[in-house]
Amino acid sequence: DSGVTQTPKHLITATGQRVTLRCSPRSGDLSVYWYQQSLDQGLQFLIQYYNGEERAKGNILERFSAQQFPDLHSELNLSSLELGDSALYFCASSVAASGNTGELFFGEGSRLTVL
Amino acid sequence: GENVEQHPSTLSVQEGDSAVIKCTYSDSASNYFPWYKQELGKRPQLIIDIRSNVGEKKDQRIAVTLNKTAKHFSLHITETQPEDSAVYFCAASLNYGGSQGNLIFGKGTKLSVKP
């Protein structure tokens, strides 16, 4: 158990719909990262938050948005869903403080299926 | 931004043989290079990492080497065992001010160890 909690574990929805994925980081971790894993694309970095503020942005579509709340949990919102958005979405957290090891701790992922 | 290339995409070895996975990165400012192992249906987990001030690091049967000049790093697994079968991801990131930047992953190598 990494200490990172993601909900829901599985989600099936239709094209055009909107979903929200939720992540609770490990206790004490200030950074939250979102990654998308598709079969042929590996782990694609989407976005990073640090202590409530956006820190870095990767290949995140405009239809996707995220935020980190004061209690440090994060949500990834996916809208106007397309078939190609079907993937496993991972949240990860890290200490992100001076002297840290640099390790990311991943949650179990949220598997999104768009029909 | 950073781009990480990983080879081979699949690797099959006999139990007891060695396995080598190679990665190259594009941003010469990157200074942190972890390797993650993802077993089928599981989350990625850190197995070893190396920083740019070190050329080689070893942990039991696993070793990582880094060539900063050539901007490539490699994972070496010796005396492979069936439980080493998994997908391995290399990654690169820039750590700044004591905190960790976002990790950019390679596309992964599926390692199969045949008994």
Boltz contact constraints between the chains, C-beta under 6 A:
constraints:
  - contact:
      token1: [A, 42]
      token2: [B, 105]
      max_distance: 6.0
  - contact:
      token1: [A, 42]
      token2: [B, 107]
      max_distance: 6.0
  - contact:
      token1: [A, 42]
      token2: [B, 108]
      max_distance: 6.0
  - contact:
      token1: [A, 43]
      token2: [B, 105]
      max_distance: 6.0
  - contact:
      token1: [A, 45]
      token2: [B, 102]
      max_distance: 6.0
  - contact:
      token1: [A, 45]
      token2: [B, 104]
      max_distance: 6.0
  - contact:
      token1: [A, 48]
      token2: [B, 102]
      max_distance: 6.0
  - contact:
      token1: [A, 56]
      token2: [B, 102]
      max_distance: 6.0
  - contact:
      token1: [A, 94]
      token2: [B, 100]
      max_distance: 6.0
  - contact:
      token1: [A, 96]
      token2: [B, 99]
      max_distance: 6.0
  - contact:
      token1: [A, 96]
      token2: [B, 100]
      max_distance: 6.0
  - contact:
      token1: [A, 98]
      token2: [B, 98]
      max_distance: 6.0
  - contact:
      token1: [A, 102]
      token2: [B, 32]
      max_distance: 6.0
  - contact:
      token1: [A, 102]
      token2: [B, 100]
      max_distance: 6.0
  - contact:
      token1: [A, 103]
      token2: [B, 46]
      max_distance: 6.0
  - contact:
      token1: [A, 106]
      token2: [B, 43]
      max_distance: 6.0
  - contact:
      token1: [A, 106]
      token2: [B, 44]
      max_distance: 6.0
  - contact:
      token1: [A, 108]
      token2: [B, 43]
      max_distance: 6.0
